[in-house]
Amino acid sequence: MNYQLSSRVWTNIFSLFLLAVVCVTVFFSFSPKALALEYNREILIEADFSGRDLTDSSFTKANLRQSNFNHSNLRGVSFFAANLESANLEGADLTNATLDSARLVKTNLTNAVLEGAFAASAKFDGAIIDGADFTDVLLRPDEQKKLCKLARGTNPTTGRDTRDTLFCS
């Protein structure tokens, strides 16, 4: 009798252990959406964020001069008043990003997708925009004119011509 009780207890313990292992495995097998991170007011000069999923993260007023966001997912990211001078945003997805008052001087936006981004008061002096997609981007008219002088190429992701997305004549 004691042997049967002991055997049953160990069987129950083993079953609970297996159930716990299965639950933990199932929980960690789902790939949840990337957690939004906050880098507000950080000094991140020459930081490497290349290839990262930074969806909905915030870099408000951050110094990101010469940082690398090459092929990063930056959907919904806030770069409000951020310094992105000479940053590499090549192939980045900036769909619905906030770039208002951002400094994008000499920034590489080659093949970037900026669809629906808010870029009023952003400065793009000397930016490289070959193949960038500016569909539905809110820009100041003087910045749009400046960008039209540089615009060329077709975005490989969306298939849209840069000049068309900027409404260049």
C-alpha positions, 0 to 999 in steps of 0.5 A, spaced: 500 500 500 505 504 501 509 503 495 502 504 491 501 511 494 508 513 493 508 511 486 502 515 485 505 521 488 511 520 484 507 520 478 503 526 479 509 530 481 512 527 474 506 529 471 506 536 474 513 537 472 511 535 464 505 540 464 510 546 467 515 544 461 510 544 456 507 551 458 513 554 459 515 551 452 509 554 449 509 561 452 516 562 450 515 559 443 510 565 441 514 571 438 511 577 441 511 583 438 518 587 440 517 591 446 517 599 445 524 602 448 525 609 450 531 612 449 529 619 450 534 625 451 540 619 450 546 621 447 547 615 442 553 617 438 555 612 433 550 607 436 549 601 432 541 599 431 542 596 425 537 590 423 533 591 429 526 591 430 524 598 434 517 598 433 514 604 437 520 606 440 522 613 442 528 617 441 525 624 443 530 629 443 536 623 443 543 625 440 543 619 434 549 623 430 552 617 426 548 612 428 546 606 424 539 604 423 541 600 417 535 595 415 531 596 422 524 596 423 522 603 425 515 603 424 511 608 429 518 610 432 518 617 435 524 621 433 521 628 435 527 633 435 532 628 435 539 629 432 540 624 426 546 628 423 550 623 418 546 617 421 545 611 416 537 609 415 538 605 409 533 601 407 529 602 414 522 602 415 520 609 418 512 608 416 508 612 421 514 615 424 515 622 428 520 626 425 518 632 427 523 637 428 528 632 427 535 634 424 536 629 418 542 633 415 547 628 411 543 622 413 543 616 409 535 615 407 537 610 401 531 606 400 528 607 406 520 607 407 517 613 410 510 612 408 505 616 413 511 619 417 510 626 420 516 630 418 514 637 419 519 642 421 524 636 419 531 638 416 534 634 410 540 638 408 544 634 404 540 628 406 541 622 401 534 620 399 535 615 393 530 610 392 526 613 398 519 613 399 515 619 401 508 617 400 503 621 405 509 624 408 507 631 411 513 636 410 514 643 409 514 646 402 521 649 402 524 642 405 519 638 399 522 643 394 529 641 397 528 634 397 525 634 389 532 637 387 535 631 390 530 625 388 531 620 384 530 612 384 525 607 385 524 604 392 525 596 392 520 595 397 514 599 395 516 600 387 514 607 388 519 612 384 522 617 389 520 623 385 513 621 385 512 620 392 514 627 393 510 630 388 516 633 384 514 636 378 
